[in-house]
Amino acid sequence: MKKYPCSYRQILLSILDVHIAFLDIDMPDMNGVAIAKLIKELHNNVNIIFVTAYSEYMRDAWEMYASGYLLKPVRKNDVKH
């Protein structure tokens, strides 16, 4: 398994009951795609939805089976139950 900053690994290991994660691409220490890959390694059943201003990462998101990709600014109608 890859090495990641300790704080992310500890947080992700502690959230076993999470069903969905909303991530941005631009995040401290790691980008959202790297964090999503870590989440999928630890909890494959978590749905990942990216909420970001960076459209160029959309292919990466789909290749890792992200459940959604919302471009900022997000409108209320963009998010459905």
C-alpha positions in Angstrom: 0.0 0.0 0.0 1.2 3.5 -0.8 2.4 5.9 1.9 0.2 8.9 2.6 0.5 11.7 5.1 -0.3 10.2 8.5 -3.2 12.6 9.3 -5.2 11.6 6.2 -4.7 7.9 6.9 -5.8 8.2 10.5 -8.9 10.2 9.6 -9.9 7.8 6.8 -9.4 4.8 9.0 -11.6 6.3 11.6 -14.6 6.9 9.3 -15.7 3.3 8.6 -19.4 4.2 8.4 -19.2 6.9 5.8 -21.2 6.2 2.6 -20.4 9.3 0.6 -17.5 11.7 0.5 -17.5 15.2 -1.2 -14.0 16.2 -2.2 -12.4 19.2 -3.8 -9.3 18.7 -6.1 -7.3 21.5 -4.5 -6.6 20.4 -0.9 -3.7 20.8 1.5 -0.9 18.2 1.3 -2.7 16.0 -1.3 -5.1 16.6 -4.1 -8.6 15.3 -4.0 -7.9 12.6 -6.6 -5.1 11.1 -4.4 -7.4 11.2 -1.3 -10.2 9.6 -3.2 -7.8 6.7 -4.3 -6.9 6.3 -0.6 -10.5 6.2 0.4 -11.2 3.6 -2.2 -8.3 1.5 -1.0 -9.5 1.6 2.6 -13.3 1.7 2.0 -14.2 0.6 -1.5 -18.0 1.0 -1.0 -17.7 4.8 -0.3 -19.3 7.0 -3.0 -16.9 9.8 -4.1 -18.3 13.0 -5.5 -15.9 15.7 -6.6 -17.0 19.3 -6.1 -14.3 21.4 -7.8 -13.5 24.2 -10.3 -11.0 21.9 -12.2 -12.6 20.2 -15.1 -9.3 18.7 -16.3 -9.5 16.0 -13.5 -12.8 14.6 -14.7 -11.3 11.7 -16.5 -9.2 10.7 -13.5 -12.4 10.8 -11.4 -14.3 8.5 -13.8 -11.4 6.1 -14.1 -11.6 5.6 -10.3 -15.4 5.1 -10.5 -16.4 8.4 -8.8 -20.1 8.7 -8.3 -20.2 12.3 -9.5 -18.3 15.4 -10.5 -19.8 18.8 -9.9 -18.1 21.9 -11.3 -18.2 25.0 -9.1 -20.2 27.1 -8.7 -22.6 24.4 -7.7 -26.3 25.2 -7.8 -28.9 23.6 -5.5 -30.4 21.8 -8.5 -27.1 20.2 -9.3 -27.4 18.1 -6.1 -30.2 15.6 -6.1 -31.3 13.2 -3.3 
